[in-house]
Amino acid sequence: MGGGGARAAYQVGFLRYLARQFPDLSVPIVTGASAGGINAALLASHHGSFAQAVGELVALWERLTVKEVFRVDAPSLGWMGIRWLFQLLSGGVGGAVRVRGLVDTTPLRNYLSEVLHTVDGELTGIQYNLALGRIKAIALSTSSYTTGQSLTWIQGRDLNDWARPQRRSQQAVLTIDHIMASSALPLFFPAVRIGDEYYGDGGLRLSAPLSPAIHLGAEKILAISTRYGRTTAEAEVPEVTGYPPPAQVLGVLMNSIFLDLLDQDALRLERLNHLLRQVPAEGRDGLRPVTMLVLRPSADLGRLANEFEPQLPRAFRFLTRGLGTRQTKSPDFLSMVLFQPDYINRLIELGDADAEARADEIDTFIRAGTASAADGGPDQTV
C-alpha cells in the first residue's frame, strides 16, 4: 500500500470489501509507505482475524478529522507561519533549524498511539502475530533526509537485509516513530528522528515500491494504488488557466513522488515476468515470476476533493486557498491533506465499490495458487 495522505482511505474501502468476502484471509507479508504504512501497521499488529483488523481500520479512518492529524487552530497555524517567515528572512543567522514542518502533527502521533495500542511506542501486536505465525513480515519504508537514501524498516521471521543503489533495508522492532516518519509529507509534516538520522515520507526515494514485498519473499502481490488512470483524452484537458498556482505545482510534484512510481514498477515487473517465462527455471539465477493484481480508483480523487473543500476548518481552508487550490480543477495536493470525514467516507465507499466491480478477477487472484506462475504458466498480472 502506497502513499497519498488522505487518499489512503481508498485502500481501506478495498480492504473492507476483501474482508467481507474473505474474513479469515491470511496476508503473510504486509508492506506500506507514507499513509499506506498506517494501514499496513494496523493489519500487521491487530490481534484478531483479518475481518476484525479491517473493521478496526475502517473505524480508525471514519473517526479521523483534520484535528486528529495536525493542529488547525488559527493561533497555531499563524505562529507556524510567522516562524517560517522569520527563518526565510534570517539569512541563516545562528545556524539552528527553527522550523520542522508547516504543521504540528502531535495530534496524529497521539491518535495512532491510542488506536494501535502501542506500549512505550512499540507496536507489540506485530511480535505477537509473528510468534503465532499469523504473519511472516511487515515493511515500512522511509526516506532519510540525513543521507538521502530510501530505508525500508522490516520486522519478521527469517529475514535477510538487502541493499540496492540509494535504497536498503534494516531490521528493527517497529514503533510509532517508524509510522510517523513513513507518513511525514515532505515540508508539510515534520521529519522524525530515528537513531542519529531524520526520516520523512517513504514515497520520496522509493523508486521501486514493489521491491520490499518481493525481497521479503512474496510470490503474489496485491497492490492498491490511489492514482486514477486518466485516458489520453482526459490527460490532454488543461487543469488550470494561465500560470499554475503553487497548489498545482505541489500536486504535480507529489503525484510524481507518491503515485506514478507504482505504475512504472508494475510495468517493469510485467516485462520481467514475461522474460523469465522464456527461461528454464534452472537458468533464472534465483529470479522468479511474481503474479500481481493492481486496483486503482475509477474516479479522479483530486477532482473529487473539490466537492469537500468547503468543509475544511476555516483557518486551514484560508491557507490552502492561498496556495491556489480553487484555481485548479484537480487539486491533487488538497486531496492528500483533506482529512475530512465526508471526503474520507466517500473514498472508502469508492474503494469498496471498485473492488466489487472487479469481484470475479479478485476472487480468481485470491484463490489461485502460485505454482503455475513459478512453473512458467499464466498469471494474473495487470
GINORJO-V766368 format. One line per field, one symbol per residue. ss: DSSP state (~ for helix, > for strand, _ for the rest). phi: phi as a letter, one per 20 degrees, with the letter a starting at -180 (. if undefined). burial: + if it has 16 or more other ideal C-beta (glycine too) atoms within 10 Angstrom, else -. Layout:
ss = ???
phi = ???
burial = ???
This chain:
ss = ____~~~~~~~~~~~~~~~~~_______>>>>>_~~~~~~~~~~~____~~~~~~~~~~~~~___~~~~____~~~~~~~~~~~~~~~~________________~~~~~~~~~~___>__>_~~~~~~~~~____>>>>>>>>_____>>>>>>>______>>__>>>>>___>~~~~~~~_________>>>__>>>>__________~~~~~____>>>>>_______~~~~__________~~~~~~~~~~~~~_~~~~~~~~~~~~~~~~~____~~~_______>>>>>_____~~~~~~~~~~~__~~~~~~~~~_________~~~~~~___~~~~~~~~~~~~~~~~~_~~~~~~~~~___~~~~________
phi = .eeplfgfffgfffffffffecfdgddfcccbblffffffffffdfeefgffffgffffgffefcgfedbfcfgffffffffffffffeemmfnmefdcdrfceeggfgffffffelfclneeffffffffenfcdacccecceffdneecdeccrdlecfcbcgmbbdbfaefcfffffffdeggmfdffcecmdcdccgfffdefcfefgfffeofdccdddeddfeffgfffeefecdnfffgffffffffffeedfffffffffffffgffffedggfdelnebfcfbcddcfecffffffgfdgfefggffffffffenfeecfcfffffedeedgffffffffffffffffdgfffffffefedffffenefcdfc
burial = +++++++++++++++++++--+----+-++++++++++++++++++---++-+++-++-++--+-+--++++----+--+------+-----------+++++++-+++-+++-++-+--++++++--++---++++++++++++---++++++++--+-------+-+----+++++++++++++-+++++-+--++++++++++-+++++++++-+++++++++++----------++---++-++-++--++-+++-++--++--+---+--+------------+++++++++--+++++++-++--++--++-+++-++++++-++++++++++++-++++++-+++-++--+---+--+-------++-+--+++-
